[in-house]
Amino acid sequence: MAARTGQGSHIGSRAEQQDCAACFVSADARCHLLVVADGMGGRSGGARAARAVIQSAEAHWQDARRLPDNPPAFLQSLCQHAHAAIGQFAEDSGEPAGTTVVALLCGPERAWWVHAGDSRLYAFRAGRPVFRTDDHTIVQQRVRRGQLDETAAALHPDQHKLLRGLGGRDPLQLTHGQMRVDADTGFVLCTDGFWAHVSSDEMAGLLAAADPDQACAQWAAVAAERAGAGADNATVAVLQPAGSPSHGFWRPLWPLIAAVALALAAFVWLAIRS
């Protein structure tokens, strides 16, 4: 069974949608590229910056259309081109523009990713979270120092103060990562407007959804609703496991199911003896 992708966004209570997402798949369905960007800037600057990331991803994918020979270099180039385009737009227009980015390139046996800012990648195996990226924010620095816990950090007033991003005159700084993948591995990429209000356990359900696009759209709306007044844009993209979604989703419950079955068998045996 081939892995499937899905994506969804909600504008929240903002006047403009400055999030963007895109999912690309190779002709043989063995390689996927997922990208999520959360734009920042006045007027249309943030939206333009986020779109620049997607345009760069599409251009790079059109040239490759398969797993590149050097995945980290491919992702670096994708972000570098977007970074330059955003900087040029800001210089020409006099309008501030920048964006976060998280991009995933996944092949049959391995996945690579890159990120800057506070848009995140979550990795799951058999429905269980096994990894997530660390935000490039002042608040995340305080979490690493033990000054804040993750729950308080998600809603901290300084959460949006980024240390890295695309756009601007500073050299591009990215964090790269990679991991082995198998038929039970799935990924969720999302902006802070999504992850601040949706738990990793709830995200795991997206990896088992029969219609991933619909599920992503519904959960983006849930994130915006939970945020209440002043809700940020919320965007999520998923790469479901290549194995059966239901197989991966139910595996964490197998010990409980087995225990219930054994208890039921013992009850029946005792009932027969009496």
ZAKEGU-966605 format. One record per residue (C-alpha): x, y, z; residue number from 1; residue in three letters. Coordinates in steps of 0.001 Angstrom, whole numbers, plus 500000, padded with zeros to 6 digits. Example, Ala and Ser with C-alpha at 12.3 -4.5 7.8 and 13.67 -1.06 7.14 Angstrom:
! residues 2
(atom (512300, 495500, 507800), 1, "ALA"),
(atom (513670, 498940, 507140), 2, "SER"),
END
This chain:
! residues 274
(atom (500000, 500000, 500000), 1, "MET"),
(atom (501424, 503431, 499007), 2, "ALA"),
(atom (501729, 506225, 501550), 3, "ALA"),
(atom (499178, 509023, 501203), 4, "ARG"),
(atom (499401, 512737, 501885), 5, "THR"),
(atom (496898, 515355, 502974), 6, "GLY"),
(atom (496851, 519011, 503942), 7, "GLN"),
(atom (494441, 521563, 505388), 8, "GLY"),
(atom (494362, 525172, 506581), 9, "SER"),
(atom (492103, 527551, 508467), 10, "HIS"),
(atom (492394, 531330, 508439), 11, "ILE"),
(atom (491445, 531635, 512117), 12, "GLY"),
(atom (490391, 535157, 512997), 13, "SER"),
(atom (493120, 536811, 510925), 14, "ARG"),
(atom (492336, 539072, 507981), 15, "ALA"),
(atom (494706, 537166, 505681), 16, "GLU"),
(atom (495883, 533585, 505263), 17, "GLN"),
(atom (499681, 533720, 505545), 18, "GLN"),
(atom (500229, 529962, 505880), 19, "ASP"),
(atom (501017, 527777, 502878), 20, "CYS"),
(atom (501438, 524026, 502433), 21, "ALA"),
(atom (502109, 521671, 499547), 22, "ALA"),
(atom (502529, 517924, 499020), 23, "CYS"),
(atom (504332, 516373, 496041), 24, "PHE"),
(atom (504676, 512697, 495088), 25, "VAL"),
(atom (506891, 510955, 492545), 26, "SER"),
(atom (505385, 509069, 489593), 27, "ALA"),
(atom (506096, 505710, 491258), 28, "ASP"),
(atom (504600, 506987, 494574), 29, "ALA"),
(atom (507807, 506003, 496422), 30, "ARG"),
(atom (509049, 509509, 497214), 31, "CYS"),
(atom (507218, 512455, 498786), 32, "HIS"),
(atom (508018, 516100, 499424), 33, "LEU"),
(atom (505912, 517985, 501992), 34, "LEU"),
(atom (506405, 521668, 502789), 35, "VAL"),
(atom (504718, 523997, 505309), 36, "VAL"),
(atom (505456, 527721, 505713), 37, "ALA"),
(atom (504057, 530372, 508072), 38, "ASP"),
(atom (504541, 533861, 506657), 39, "GLY"),
(atom (505329, 537005, 508624), 40, "MET"),
(atom (505163, 540630, 507534), 41, "GLY"),
(atom (502918, 543620, 507027), 42, "GLY"),
(atom (500276, 543930, 504330), 43, "ARG"),
(atom (500884, 540996, 501955), 44, "SER"),
(atom (504548, 540415, 502846), 45, "GLY"),
(atom (503942, 537325, 504966), 46, "GLY"),
(atom (501714, 535680, 502387), 47, "ALA"),
(atom (504213, 536419, 499614), 48, "ARG"),
(atom (507056, 534959, 501675), 49, "ALA"),
(atom (505179, 531729, 502389), 50, "ALA"),
(atom (504210, 531378, 498729), 51, "ARG"),
(atom (507859, 531837, 497755), 52, "ALA"),
(atom (508699, 528703, 499730), 53, "VAL"),
(atom (506040, 526672, 497930), 54, "ILE"),
(atom (507114, 528046, 494546), 55, "GLN"),
(atom (510715, 527087, 495255), 56, "SER"),
(atom (509609, 523606, 496358), 57, "ALA"),
(atom (507577, 523142, 493181), 58, "GLU"),
(atom (510451, 524289, 490959), 59, "ALA"),
(atom (512913, 521971, 492675), 60, "HIS"),
(atom (510459, 519070, 492491), 61, "TRP"),
(atom (509859, 519643, 488789), 62, "GLN"),
(atom (513596, 519267, 488231), 63, "ASP"),
(atom (513881, 516112, 490337), 64, "ALA"),
(atom (510494, 514278, 490334), 65, "ARG"),
(atom (512185, 511500, 492309), 66, "ARG"),
(atom (514376, 511043, 495367), 67, "LEU"),
(atom (517408, 513316, 494787), 68, "PRO"),
(atom (520917, 511893, 494980), 69, "ASP"),
(atom (521696, 514280, 497857), 70, "ASN"),
(atom (518494, 514944, 499852), 71, "PRO"),
(atom (520023, 517384, 502407), 72, "PRO"),
(atom (521528, 519462, 499604), 73, "ALA"),
(atom (518174, 519420, 497783), 74, "PHE"),
(atom (516365, 520754, 500863), 75, "LEU"),
(atom (519091, 523320, 501518), 76, "GLN"),
(atom (518840, 524598, 497948), 77, "SER"),
(atom (515036, 524753, 498123), 78, "LEU"),
(atom (515204, 526978, 501206), 79, "CYS"),
(atom (518141, 529034, 499945), 80, "GLN"),
(atom (516292, 529960, 496746), 81, "HIS"),
(atom (513179, 530908, 498719), 82, "ALA"),
(atom (515286, 532935, 501164), 83, "HIS"),
(atom (516823, 534912, 498278), 84, "ALA"),
(atom (513463, 535473, 496588), 85, "ALA"),
(atom (511898, 536773, 499804), 86, "ILE"),
(atom (514817, 539096, 500426), 87, "GLY"),
(atom (514542, 540460, 496885), 88, "GLN"),
(atom (510810, 541045, 497265), 89, "PHE"),
(atom (511330, 542931, 500528), 90, "ALA"),
(atom (514043, 545071, 498986), 91, "GLU"),
(atom (511996, 545890, 495878), 92, "ASP"),
(atom (508732, 546585, 497685), 93, "SER"),
(atom (510044, 548090, 500907), 94, "GLY"),
(atom (507685, 545721, 502696), 95, "GLU"),
(atom (508918, 543460, 505532), 96, "PRO"),
(atom (508581, 539777, 504635), 97, "ALA"),
(atom (509693, 536533, 506186), 98, "GLY"),
(atom (508498, 533016, 506871), 99, "THR"),
(atom (509119, 529872, 508824), 100, "THR"),
(atom (509671, 526642, 506929), 101, "VAL"),
(atom (509546, 522928, 507589), 102, "VAL"),
(atom (510149, 520573, 504665), 103, "ALA"),
(atom (510196, 516773, 504560), 104, "LEU"),
(atom (511667, 514584, 501828), 105, "LEU"),
(atom (510743, 510938, 502344), 106, "CYS"),
(atom (511871, 507910, 500371), 107, "GLY"),
(atom (511127, 504181, 500839), 108, "PRO"),
(atom (513727, 503645, 503579), 109, "GLU"),
(atom (514753, 507059, 504897), 110, "ARG"),
(atom (513385, 510558, 505491), 111, "ALA"),
(atom (515166, 513905, 505600), 112, "TRP"),
(atom (513867, 517239, 506813), 113, "TRP"),
(atom (514890, 520841, 507315), 114, "VAL"),
(atom (513313, 523631, 509339), 115, "HIS"),
(atom (513677, 527227, 510501), 116, "ALA"),
(atom (511383, 529024, 512947), 117, "GLY"),
(atom (508510, 527488, 514891), 118, "ASP"),
(atom (506723, 525377, 512304), 119, "SER"),
(atom (507187, 521759, 513369), 120, "ARG"),
(atom (507665, 518230, 512115), 121, "LEU"),
(atom (506368, 515321, 514232), 122, "TYR"),
(atom (507399, 511739, 513439), 123, "ALA"),
(atom (505267, 508747, 514482), 124, "PHE"),
(atom (505787, 504990, 514470), 125, "ARG"),
(atom (502768, 502725, 514825), 126, "ALA"),
(atom (500740, 505723, 515929), 127, "GLY"),
(atom (503182, 506757, 518660), 128, "ARG"),
(atom (505190, 510005, 518575), 129, "PRO"),
(atom (508928, 509330, 518397), 130, "VAL"),
(atom (510393, 512721, 517461), 131, "PHE"),
(atom (509626, 516377, 516908), 132, "ARG"),
(atom (511732, 519333, 515827), 133, "THR"),
(atom (512773, 522012, 518329), 134, "ASP"),
(atom (511528, 525539, 517630), 135, "ASP"),
(atom (513984, 528315, 516900), 136, "HIS"),
(atom (512422, 530684, 519433), 137, "THR"),
(atom (513370, 532503, 522605), 138, "ILE"),
(atom (510734, 530479, 524462), 139, "VAL"),
(atom (512200, 527153, 523291), 140, "GLN"),
(atom (515573, 528256, 524581), 141, "GLN"),
(atom (513964, 528721, 527997), 142, "ARG"),
(atom (512407, 525241, 527749), 143, "VAL"),
(atom (515821, 523702, 527041), 144, "ARG"),
(atom (517206, 525505, 530087), 145, "ARG"),
(atom (514422, 524118, 532249), 146, "GLY"),
(atom (512881, 527547, 532860), 147, "GLN"),
(atom (509543, 526644, 531195), 148, "LEU"),
(atom (507633, 523440, 530530), 149, "ASP"),
(atom (506156, 522603, 527121), 150, "GLU"),
(atom (502570, 523348, 528175), 151, "THR"),
(atom (503409, 526855, 529389), 152, "ALA"),
(atom (505645, 527474, 526359), 153, "ALA"),
(atom (502872, 526836, 523828), 154, "ALA"),
(atom (500841, 529781, 525133), 155, "LEU"),
(atom (503684, 532052, 526265), 156, "HIS"),
(atom (503376, 535667, 525001), 157, "PRO"),
(atom (506938, 535500, 523606), 158, "ASP"),
(atom (506262, 532285, 521668), 159, "GLN"),
(atom (506226, 534155, 518342), 160, "HIS"),
(atom (509672, 535719, 518807), 161, "LYS"),
(atom (511729, 533744, 516305), 162, "LEU"),
(atom (515485, 533307, 516222), 163, "LEU"),
(atom (515551, 531949, 512656), 164, "ARG"),
(atom (513484, 532185, 509496), 165, "GLY"),
(atom (513611, 532764, 505746), 166, "LEU"),
(atom (513939, 536319, 504424), 167, "GLY"),
(atom (515949, 539267, 505626), 168, "GLY"),
(atom (519617, 540111, 505155), 169, "ARG"),
(atom (521116, 537646, 507618), 170, "ASP"),
(atom (522628, 534409, 506259), 171, "PRO"),
(atom (520182, 531526, 506164), 172, "LEU"),
(atom (520369, 529218, 509190), 173, "GLN"),
(atom (518618, 525849, 508981), 174, "LEU"),
(atom (518451, 522723, 511095), 175, "THR"),
(atom (518627, 519420, 509216), 176, "HIS"),
(atom (517542, 515987, 510391), 177, "GLY"),
(atom (516964, 512467, 509108), 178, "GLN"),
(atom (515715, 509074, 510259), 179, "MET"),
(atom (515012, 505557, 509068), 180, "ARG"),
(atom (511433, 504897, 507971), 181, "VAL"),
(atom (509332, 501770, 507587), 182, "ASP"),
(atom (505740, 500892, 506754), 183, "ALA"),
(atom (504565, 502136, 510172), 184, "ASP"),
(atom (506250, 505553, 509986), 185, "THR"),
(atom (504180, 508691, 509452), 186, "GLY"),
(atom (504785, 512442, 509679), 187, "PHE"),
(atom (502850, 515574, 510607), 188, "VAL"),
(atom (504086, 519040, 509594), 189, "LEU"),
(atom (502283, 522066, 511021), 190, "CYS"),
(atom (502402, 525753, 511905), 191, "THR"),
(atom (502273, 527062, 515460), 192, "ASP"),
(atom (498609, 527978, 515039), 193, "GLY"),
(atom (497975, 524235, 514756), 194, "PHE"),
(atom (500362, 522568, 517210), 195, "TRP"),
(atom (499599, 525030, 520020), 196, "ALA"),
(atom (496043, 523676, 520195), 197, "HIS"),
(atom (496247, 520065, 518944), 198, "VAL"),
(atom (498045, 517385, 520963), 199, "SER"),
(atom (500426, 514842, 519458), 200, "SER"),
(atom (497938, 512093, 520359), 201, "ASP"),
(atom (495280, 513886, 518332), 202, "GLU"),
(atom (497734, 514367, 515464), 203, "MET"),
(atom (498297, 510603, 515390), 204, "ALA"),
(atom (494660, 510172, 514351), 205, "GLY"),
(atom (495398, 512078, 511135), 206, "LEU"),
(atom (497744, 509281, 510124), 207, "LEU"),
(atom (494856, 506801, 510180), 208, "ALA"),
(atom (492201, 509018, 508530), 209, "ALA"),
(atom (490412, 507541, 505531), 210, "ALA"),
(atom (490407, 510976, 503850), 211, "ASP"),
(atom (493574, 512800, 504971), 212, "PRO"),
(atom (492703, 516083, 503222), 213, "ASP"),
(atom (489311, 516238, 504904), 214, "GLN"),
(atom (490761, 515264, 508281), 215, "ALA"),
(atom (493479, 517924, 508023), 216, "CYS"),
(atom (490921, 520602, 507147), 217, "ALA"),
(atom (488680, 519563, 510051), 218, "GLN"),
(atom (491505, 519601, 512586), 219, "TRP"),
(atom (492805, 522950, 511349), 220, "ALA"),
(atom (489307, 524292, 512051), 221, "ALA"),
(atom (489382, 522663, 515506), 222, "VAL"),
(atom (492716, 524365, 516266), 223, "ALA"),
(atom (491297, 527749, 515276), 224, "ALA"),
(atom (488160, 527172, 517336), 225, "GLU"),
(atom (490169, 526196, 520413), 226, "ARG"),
(atom (492322, 529311, 520030), 227, "ALA"),
(atom (489252, 531498, 520399), 228, "GLY"),
(atom (489331, 535224, 519704), 229, "ALA"),
(atom (492506, 536254, 517926), 230, "GLY"),
(atom (493081, 532757, 516538), 231, "ALA"),
(atom (496127, 532492, 514286), 232, "ASP"),
(atom (496168, 530818, 510886), 233, "ASN"),
(atom (496429, 527039, 511363), 234, "ALA"),
(atom (497916, 524673, 508783), 235, "THR"),
(atom (498837, 520989, 508807), 236, "VAL"),
(atom (500173, 518489, 506256), 237, "ALA"),
(atom (500567, 514747, 506791), 238, "VAL"),
(atom (502339, 511790, 505251), 239, "LEU"),
(atom (500458, 508677, 506303), 240, "GLN"),
(atom (502309, 505381, 506859), 241, "PRO"),
(atom (502779, 503184, 503817), 242, "ALA"),
(atom (501242, 500277, 505754), 243, "GLY"),
(atom (497544, 500013, 506516), 244, "SER"),
(atom (496484, 503148, 508466), 245, "PRO"),
(atom (494239, 501107, 510711), 246, "SER"),
(atom (497122, 498706, 511395), 247, "HIS"),
(atom (499348, 501518, 512623), 248, "GLY"),
(atom (496576, 503206, 514562), 249, "PHE"),
(atom (495472, 500133, 516506), 250, "TRP"),
(atom (498920, 498709, 517255), 251, "ARG"),
(atom (499404, 500822, 520433), 252, "PRO"),
(atom (496134, 499328, 521735), 253, "LEU"),
(atom (497132, 495686, 521186), 254, "TRP"),
(atom (498321, 495123, 524793), 255, "PRO"),
(atom (495006, 496439, 526115), 256, "LEU"),
(atom (493020, 494358, 523627), 257, "ILE"),
(atom (495032, 491251, 524561), 258, "ALA"),
(atom (494472, 491875, 528278), 259, "ALA"),
(atom (490721, 492257, 527769), 260, "VAL"),
(atom (490638, 489065, 525697), 261, "ALA"),
(atom (492505, 487121, 528403), 262, "LEU"),
(atom (490221, 488482, 531115), 263, "ALA"),
(atom (487168, 487488, 529103), 264, "LEU"),
(atom (488573, 484004, 528518), 265, "ALA"),
(atom (489246, 483606, 532249), 266, "ALA"),
(atom (485708, 484760, 533073), 267, "PHE"),
(atom (484198, 482246, 530626), 268, "VAL"),
(atom (486399, 479443, 532021), 269, "TRP"),
(atom (485369, 480238, 535596), 270, "LEU"),
(atom (481713, 480411, 534571), 271, "ALA"),
(atom (481947, 476986, 532936), 272, "ILE"),
(atom (483615, 475423, 536007), 273, "ARG"),
(atom (480963, 476793, 538340), 274, "SER"),
END
